[in-house]
Amino acid sequence: MTRSRINPSASTSIAAAIFVAALSSSADAAIKISANATKHVACSEGVCQATASTAMLNVSDLVNMLEAGDVTVVSGSIAHDIEINAALRWTSTSHLTLDSYYAITINSPVIVAGAGSLTITTNDGAHNGDYRFLNKGRIEFRDLNSGLTINGENYVLENRIHDLARDIRQNTRGNYALAKSINTRPHVYSASPIPFLLGKFDGLGNSIANLTIDAGASPKVGLFAQISGQAVVRDIGLTDVNITGAAGEKGIGALVGYLTSASVKYAYATGQVSGTGTAPVGGLIGQVSFGVISGSYANVSVDGGDSSTAAGGLIGFFDGATNQLIGNSYATGAVSAGANASVGGLVGINTGEISNAYAMGAVSGGDGAKVGGLIGQNTDGELSKPFLSDDYAIGAVSGGSGATTGGLIGEDVADAQASDTYWDLDTSGISDPHRGAGNVVDDEGITGLTTAQFKAGLPSGLSPLNWAEKATRNGGYPYLIANPPPK
């Protein structure tokens, strides 16, 4: 098969922006709210500003100021970022503003225990910065009447799925945030709790546990049946999901059934997702039609059933276009589907860009299936040609009679390019170094490595700016710095 090189400059710029936004501009340049003594911070009339690139604001000092009145913490161009490294809790009605020149990283809980309010501002002088919830970081509000403003937009606080769904039905273009982690047990939903979102939803680092949906013949199945029109869902975890649907149309996933012209970032799911119809099935999202997925992962057992067209550990069907990609994301769960399906450890069918991603789960398909460690079928879309870079897969790959199996890609019928992509010759069961793709001998840009080679250091092409490797993390395999595996 002839491979033509495409110009990845436009999509690469998006990938770079996602990576930059995911990380602080510097590991040291920040005003850090911690248990350490206040240092290099000037506080006057409720405003605390960094006076050096590395500044410390003692969390107790901050709480005492909040008990007395409103406080604004400003990083300025000197410190660039704000980091919260100690639990912050206040009970007064005071307003806290976190005003960052670039990014904000929340590593510990922030709890607005009274009727206070919070404003988060990033990029107050820079660009491509973002706010992140890492480690035990999250924001909780005890009073739903408290105020939350993020980058100039106000959010409605919610602490129950029922209320969230009701409010979104009344205003699909609104902005909503989860005020605390919740457990949906023992309720079983017979359809997606939230049918449609055009606005924004931020989980604030909180999680929803035990979401169970037995949807029957619903066309789109997930916490959100569909998100569209530049909608954004972010900073949310779904733990121990149990999602089942007989969708024959758009998709089945833990978080979103069908995503079109929207984005998901910093989201994850654990549990199981299964389908009995023809729709694509994914651990996080069933089907994406023109969207961006970044900084996300799924540790979900995915079963596409006997009839699904596509099944993937993260996304069932990813239909991309220019500047549409999966970046800094991974999947670790086992994926299976029946005859003639496209089954991949990360994505079942792919027409878009996948950059800085990996899959670790076993992948299996029925007779005539297309089965790959990362992608089941890589194919051209109406508006795109796939581009793969800096990706790998290690899961066992197997298929029934007449199946096409490859270490990285089951069937590659795209007129596109792959670079710096890898699979494990030992763990995959695809030990032939010529079978990176099941239907193309020595498919361009795909390399087989032994387990020992994988664990001896980062494979050539995986940038140490994006990737790290330690014997004690991720089973010794490379992991994403911007999206590290849970400890």
Phi and psi in degrees as a GROMACS rama.xvg file:
@    title "Ramachandran Plot"
@    xaxis  label "Phi"
@    yaxis  label "Psi"
@TYPE xy
-79.9254  135.147  THR-2
-113.199  122.393  ARG-3
-102.95  139.624  SER-4
-80.1365  138.455  ARG-5
-109.788  159.003  ILE-6
-85.4727  109.368  ASN-7
-89.7727  11.6405  PRO-8
-58.4013  -43.3129  SER-9
-65.7516  -49.545  ALA-10
-69.9476  -31.7186  SER-11
-64.421  -36.0618  THR-12
-63.2892  -37.5722  SER-13
-65.4746  -44.6355  ILE-14
-60.0538  -42.3376  ALA-15
-63.2747  -40.5605  ALA-16
-62.9666  -41.3535  ALA-17
-62.3288  -42.7155  ILE-18
-65.5871  -46.0378  PHE-19
-60.0514  -42.0775  VAL-20
-66.4636  -24.4826  ALA-21
-78.594  -19.5617  ALA-22
-120.21  155.577  LEU-23
-67.5552  152.009  SER-24
-65.5766  -22.3522  SER-25
-157.946  146.545  SER-26
-68.3727  -23.8629  ALA-27
-109.629  -29.0683  ASP-28
-77.8817  96.3761  ALA-29
-169.399  154.722  ALA-30
-93.5488  117.718  ILE-31
-107.939  122.457  LYS-32
-89.3495  113.811  ILE-33
-151.891  -174.214  SER-34
-81.243  -6.88848  ALA-35
-73.0053  160.27  ASN-36
-65.5835  145.123  ALA-37
-61.5791  132.046  THR-38
-153.38  136.744  LYS-39
59.503  37.4783  HIS-40
-133.23  128.411  VAL-41
-105.252  122.32  ALA-42
-115.586  127.356  CYS-43
-153.377  129.513  SER-44
51.2609  43.7357  GLU-45
82.1551  6.90257  GLY-46
-119.021  125.106  VAL-47
-114.719  121.139  CYS-48
-128.565  141.305  GLN-49
-66.5753  140.061  ALA-50
-113.271  1.31089  THR-51
-148.104  163.014  ALA-52
-63.627  -31.953  SER-53
-112.962  110.26  THR-54
-127.294  147.981  ALA-55
-122.246  132.499  MET-56
-121.22  113.379  LEU-57
-63.4973  132.164  ASN-58
-64.9161  -34.3515  VAL-59
-67.9008  -38.1488  SER-60
-60.6946  -42.0724  ASP-61
-65.0158  -43.1631  LEU-62
-62.2837  -43.2256  VAL-63
-60.5832  -39.7741  ASN-64
-66.2692  -38.2725  MET-65
-67.9048  -31.1301  LEU-66
-67.8782  -22.1507  GLU-67
-97.0625  -21.7998  ALA-68
171.096  -175.542  GLY-69
-68.1931  148.968  ASP-70
-136.285  138.165  VAL-71
-118.789  125.588  THR-72
-104.225  121.614  VAL-73
-119.452  125.421  VAL-74
-78.989  -40.1668  SER-75
67.543  175.034  GLY-76
-70.9735  -15.0644  SER-77
-72.5711  -49.8765  ILE-78
-93.1789  -21.3546  ALA-79
71.8402  -57.2876  HIS-80
-117.096  167.022  ASP-81
-123.189  132.918  ILE-82
-124.351  136.448  GLU-83
-109.944  109.725  ILE-84
-115.283  9.29727  ASN-85
-143.249  149.368  ALA-86
-59.4546  130.501  ALA-87
-120.477  123.055  LEU-88
-143.161  129.543  ARG-89
-137.452  151.267  TRP-90
-112.41  -5.72941  THR-91
-79.222  -178.237  SER-92
-89.9617  10.2505  THR-93
-70.1358  155.729  SER-94
-104.247  125.031  HIS-95
-104.245  129.78  LEU-96
-115.871  126.083  THR-97
-105.874  107.84  LEU-98
-115.212  105.055  ASP-99
-108.527  137.141  SER-100
-61.9753  -33.6999  TYR-101
-129.454  -88.062  TYR-102
-121.889  165.385  ALA-103
-130.732  130.425  ILE-104
-119.207  124.526  THR-105
-110.497  104.42  ILE-106
-99.2359  -10.466  ASN-107
-136.47  161.652  SER-108
-63.815  139.083  PRO-109
-116.082  115.685  VAL-110
-120.538  116.035  ILE-111
-90.5431  92.7475  VAL-112
-84.7728  -14.5374  ALA-113
-111.758  -141.407  GLY-114
-100.78  23.6403  ALA-115
-71.861  -178.024  GLY-116
-142.509  169.618  SER-117
-142.429  137.457  LEU-118
-123.921  132.34  THR-119
-116.897  125.316  ILE-120
-130.456  124.854  THR-121
-115.376  166.915  THR-122
59.3007  37.3288  ASN-123
-85.6583  65.0186  ASP-124
136.387  -28.272  GLY-125
-112.444  -167.631  ALA-126
-146.782  161.854  HIS-127
71.1506  6.00292  ASN-128
-78.2758  163.884  GLY-129
-153.024  176.021  ASP-130
-111.735  142.166  TYR-131
-132.744  148.187  ARG-132
-111.153  113.594  PHE-133
-124.234  163.578  LEU-134
54.9974  -117.686  ASN-135
-100.613  15.9744  LYS-136
-67.9828  136.105  GLY-137
-168.438  165.934  ARG-138
-122.361  130.591  ILE-139
-122.01  142.864  GLU-140
-121.857  128.572  PHE-141
-86.7371  -22.4004  ARG-142
-115.893  117.044  ASP-143
-70.4841  -9.93446  LEU-144
-87.4552  -2.65131  ASN-145
-63.664  159.334  SER-146
-97.3393  140.784  GLY-147
-134.23  122.887  LEU-148
-126.579  127.259  THR-149
-123.515  117.102  ILE-150
48.496  46.4199  ASN-151
85.8692  -1.52053  GLY-152
-113.234  136.105  GLU-153
-86.6008  144.695  ASN-154
-120.841  144.21  TYR-155
-88.165  128.986  VAL-156
-87.62  137.917  LEU-157
-134.166  145.501  GLU-158
-133.148  11.9476  ASN-159
-142.142  140.485  ARG-160
-59.6051  -41.6951  ILE-161
-58.7213  -45.7675  HIS-162
-69.5112  -39.0683  ASP-163
-60.3945  -46.8216  LEU-164
-62.3806  -41.9812  ALA-165
-62.0671  -46.5164  ARG-166
-67.419  -37.2274  ASP-167
-68.1885  -37.6887  ILE-168
-59.8886  -35.5271  ARG-169
-76.6436  -27.5871  GLN-170
-149.592  91.0609  ASN-171
-69.5894  -16.9468  THR-172
-98.0409  8.21776  ARG-173
-77.6146  175.001  GLY-174
-111.435  130.196  ASN-175
-133.473  148.43  TYR-176
-138.784  145.817  ALA-177
-85.9463  119.545  LEU-178
-78.1817  -17.3057  ALA-179
-165.768  165.276  LYS-180
-70.9546  144.595  SER-181
-135.114  159.907  ILE-182
-122.02  121.848  ASN-183
-87.91  -7.38397  THR-184
-61.1196  141.099  ARG-185
-98.3225  15.8944  PRO-186
-67.346  138.247  HIS-187
-117.421  120.141  VAL-188
-84.5458  138.793  TYR-189
-93.8926  -1.28261  SER-190
-158.896  171.467  ALA-191
-57.5182  130.437  SER-192
-59.8819  -36.475  PRO-193
-119.896  108.357  ILE-194
-68.4553  -36.4909  PRO-195
-158.727  134.984  PHE-196
-135.376  129.88  LEU-197
-112.713  -8.44491  LEU-198
-101.293  -137.898  GLY-199
-126.307  142.585  LYS-200
-131.848  127.096  PHE-201
-122.25  121.163  ASP-202
-77.1757  -10.0558  GLY-203
57.3632  30.3339  LEU-204
81.4568  2.6203  GLY-205
-86.781  174.669  ASN-206
-135.08  159.681  SER-207
-117.915  120.27  ILE-208
-100.92  145.235  ALA-209
61.6535  34.5842  ASN-210
-65.3324  120.849  LEU-211
-123.601  122.545  THR-212
-129.018  122.991  ILE-213
-117.501  91.7233  ASP-214
-94.9938  -4.154  ALA-215
60.6446  -129.499  GLY-216
-95.5013  24.3897  ALA-217
-61.4876  137.997  SER-218
-70.7253  -26.5341  PRO-219
-138.661  128.602  LYS-220
-132.643  128.985  VAL-221
170.406  178.919  GLY-222
-53.2157  -46.2593  LEU-223
-106.544  120.968  PHE-224
-62.7908  -43.6771  ALA-225
-151.209  138.901  GLN-226
-125.597  138.473  ILE-227
-149.833  174.955  SER-228
59.2873  48.6945  GLY-229
70.0112  19.7487  GLN-230
-62.3387  152.04  ALA-231
-131.758  127.687  VAL-232
-120.14  127.749  VAL-233
-152.755  164.172  ARG-234
55.5565  42.4836  ASP-235
-132.886  140.389  ILE-236
-117.259  139.364  GLY-237
-115.691  118.189  LEU-238
-112.088  137.76  THR-239
56.081  47.098  ASP-240
-73.2109  155.592  VAL-241
-140.093  94.7239  ASN-242
-113.639  125.535  ILE-243
-133.438  136.782  THR-244
-152.798  157.77  GLY-245
-112.76  35.0434  ALA-246
-60.0005  135.056  ALA-247
-113.939  18.383  GLY-248
-136.452  -83.2349  GLU-249
-94.6461  -44.1028  LYS-250
160.71  159.158  GLY-251
-131.119  125.489  ILE-252
-152.567  164.054  GLY-253
-66.4658  -47.0988  ALA-254
-90.8624  -49.6528  LEU-255
-136.172  133.98  VAL-256
-75.515  -50.7466  GLY-257
-138.817  123.061  TYR-258
-116.775  127.298  LEU-259
-137.357  124.883  THR-260
52.8517  49.1063  SER-261
-147.461  -177.145  ALA-262
-143.993  151.623  SER-263
-129.141  131.209  VAL-264
-144.864  149.013  LYS-265
55.1313  44.892  TYR-266
-119.501  155.109  ALA-267
-150.664  162.469  TYR-268
-145.47  146.65  ALA-269
-131.76  154.499  THR-270
126.551  -136.109  GLY-271
-144.967  143.47  GLN-272
-134.368  131.963  VAL-273
-141.586  154.078  SER-274
-134.944  154.295  GLY-275
-122.636  3.46232  THR-276
-109.76  -156.291  GLY-277
-95.0598  -8.45421  THR-278
-67.3879  152.666  ALA-279
-62.8731  144.039  PRO-280
-124.211  130.308  VAL-281
-135.643  154.243  GLY-282
-64.1511  -35.6113  GLY-283
-109.964  -45.8007  LEU-284
-135.605  137.926  ILE-285
-72.1052  -56.7007  GLY-286
-141.927  136.115  GLN-287
-115.808  126.579  VAL-288
-121.666  97.4948  SER-289
66.1682  87.6568  PHE-290
-164.784  173.604  GLY-291
-122.676  128.037  VAL-292
-119.941  120.657  ILE-293
-140.092  149.598  SER-294
56.8333  32.6801  GLY-295
-123.348  164.29  SER-296
-155.654  164.026  TYR-297
-139.488  130.681  ALA-298
-115.38  73.0702  ASN-299
-128.303  135.132  VAL-300
-79.0955  117.909  SER-301
-111.418  124.158  VAL-302
-123.962  108.83  ASP-303
-77.5829  -8.95149  GLY-304
75.8682  -168.526  GLY-305
-82.0079  -16.0229  ASP-306
-117.436  -10.7158  SER-307
-62.1915  141.477  SER-308
-75.9826  -28.6162  THR-309
-155.675  144.224  ALA-310
-143.27  135.37  ALA-311
-142.119  150.314  GLY-312
-61.965  -32.3338  GLY-313
-108.253  -49.7188  LEU-314
-137.101  136.414  ILE-315
-71.3658  -51.3622  GLY-316
-136.707  117.435  PHE-317
-109.789  106.196  PHE-318
-104.846  101.121  ASP-319
-99.9968  178.953  GLY-320
-152.62  -174.56  ALA-321
-55.8264  132.555  THR-322
67.8356  20.5679  ASN-323
-114.164  125.885  GLN-324
-155.362  165.473  LEU-325
-105.656  121.911  ILE-326
-135.836  146.449  GLY-327
50.3732  47.4492  ASN-328
-137.741  162.503  SER-329
-158.055  167.496  TYR-330
-140.228  143.806  ALA-331
-124.753  -5.62547  THR-332
-84.4567  160.713  GLY-333
-73.6294  145.089  ALA-334
-130.119  134.259  VAL-335
-143.599  154.797  SER-336
-161.097  172.398  ALA-337
-91.848  -154.072  GLY-338
-62.0202  137.432  ALA-339
66.2174  6.87036  ASN-340
-78.5515  159.887  ALA-341
-101.601  118.582  SER-342
-127.08  123.226  VAL-343
-135.392  150.572  GLY-344
-62.4315  -30.3472  GLY-345
-109.824  -50.9562  LEU-346
-136.452  137.735  VAL-347
-73.3036  -60.1602  GLY-348
-120.848  131.454  ILE-349
-127.301  132.111  ASN-350
-124.655  6.25706  THR-351
-118.598  -161.398  GLY-352
-94.5971  135.676  GLU-353
-127.102  114.834  ILE-354
-132.507  132.415  SER-355
55.4766  68.1408  ASN-356
-148.17  158.974  ALA-357
-154.113  163.545  TYR-358
-137.455  142.784  ALA-359
-124.934  -8.12352  MET-360
-84.8478  157.156  GLY-361
-67.4791  143.764  ALA-362
-129.332  128.163  VAL-363
-140.26  146.176  SER-364
-138.652  164.958  GLY-365
-84.9628  -163.183  GLY-366
-60.3032  133.717  ASP-367
72.6253  7.77603  GLY-368
-74.9849  160.45  ALA-369
-107.956  114.685  LYS-370
-128.486  124.012  VAL-371
-138.514  153.033  GLY-372
-60.3611  -34.3314  GLY-373
-108.448  -47.7472  LEU-374
-132.149  136.3  ILE-375
-73.3412  -55.2092  GLY-376
-134.475  128.25  GLN-377
-106.435  117.744  ASN-378
-145.135  157.081  THR-379
-70.7616  142.246  ASP-380
-100.399  178.053  GLY-381
-64.7817  -32.7762  GLU-382
-120.674  12.3888  LEU-383
-155.146  160.131  SER-384
-123.744  131.449  LYS-385
-61.3702  148.6  PRO-386
-137.85  119.281  PHE-387
-112.601  133.071  LEU-388
-151.613  139.096  SER-389
57.0624  55.1012  ASP-390
-131.534  158.771  ASP-391
-154.436  166.007  TYR-392
-144.97  145.655  ALA-393
-129.453  -3.95704  ILE-394
-70.5895  153.259  GLY-395
-64.7116  135.414  ALA-396
-118.287  128.052  VAL-397
-150.217  155.271  SER-398
-151.749  164.986  GLY-399
-80.3845  -164.614  GLY-400
-59.7707  129.528  SER-401
76.1524  6.67379  GLY-402
-72.1608  151.235  ALA-403
-106.066  116.551  THR-404
-123.375  137.982  THR-405
-140.896  154.097  GLY-406
-60.3659  -39.991  GLY-407
-109.57  -45.6066  LEU-408
-127.019  132.099  ILE-409
-68.2849  -59.3732  GLY-410
-131.722  122.011  GLU-411
-110.438  105.489  ASP-412
-118.66  24.1575  VAL-413
-96.515  146.328  ALA-414
-93.7661  73.5381  ASP-415
-147.537  -161.463  ALA-416
-135.466  144.302  GLN-417
-125.539  142.616  ALA-418
-142.487  138.608  SER-419
53.8919  51.6061  ASP-420
-119.918  148.692  THR-421
-143.721  158.38  TYR-422
-141.836  159.973  TRP-423
-89.3922  115.612  ASP-424
-64.4057  -28.7725  LEU-425
-86.2498  -53.2819  ASP-426
-76.3422  -23.9883  THR-427
-77.0845  -23.4525  SER-428
79.8822  -3.79912  GLY-429
-100.592  86.2972  ILE-430
-89.5485  -8.68283  SER-431
-76.8266  115.195  ASP-432
-66.7713  -6.80435  PRO-433
-91.4102  -2.80512  HIS-434
-110.367  48.6556  ARG-435
-62.4132  -36.7075  GLY-436
-116.591  142.151  ALA-437
-69.9459  -23.874  GLY-438
-112.896  -0.762934  ASN-439
-129.971  120.924  VAL-440
-71.4629  129.533  VAL-441
51.9079  52.2516  ASP-442
-58.0243  136.775  ASP-443
-58.4736  134.045  GLU-444
81.2248  5.36147  GLY-445
-114.035  129.316  ILE-446
-129.423  134.756  THR-447
-90.8069  135.128  GLY-448
-126.675  148.562  LEU-449
-74.2496  164.669  THR-450
-58.7463  -41.5899  THR-451
-61.7851  -40.2056  ALA-452
-66.2595  -40.0461  GLN-453
-58.1943  -41.9595  PHE-454
-90.7965  -2.57597  LYS-455
-83.1641  -8.09062  ALA-456
152.247  167.013  GLY-457
-58.9724  130.676  LEU-458
-57.3089  146.87  PRO-459
-55.8369  129.974  SER-460
104.425  -24.6661  GLY-461
-83.1209  107.243  LEU-462
-68.0744  134.851  SER-463
-67.8923  -8.67058  PRO-464
-72.8818  -26.9451  LEU-465
-108.879  -27.7921  ASN-466
-122.175  150.879  TRP-467
-137.642  163.674  ALA-468
-146.644  127.67  GLU-469
-139.944  144.882  LYS-470
-62.0152  -26.7157  ALA-471
-95.25  0.525662  THR-472
-121.354  138.545  ARG-473
58.283  33.3505  ASN-474
66.1811  18.2919  GLY-475
88.2388  -4.1905  GLY-476
-86.6064  161.487  TYR-477
-58.2999  145.127  PRO-478
-133.845  161.589  TYR-479
-84.6906  126.502  LEU-480
-62.4668  -39.672  ILE-481
-76.6174  -12.8411  ALA-482
-146.832  67.5544  ASN-483
-71.5581  152.432  PRO-484
-66.9679  151.437  PRO-485
-59.7482  144.045  PRO-486
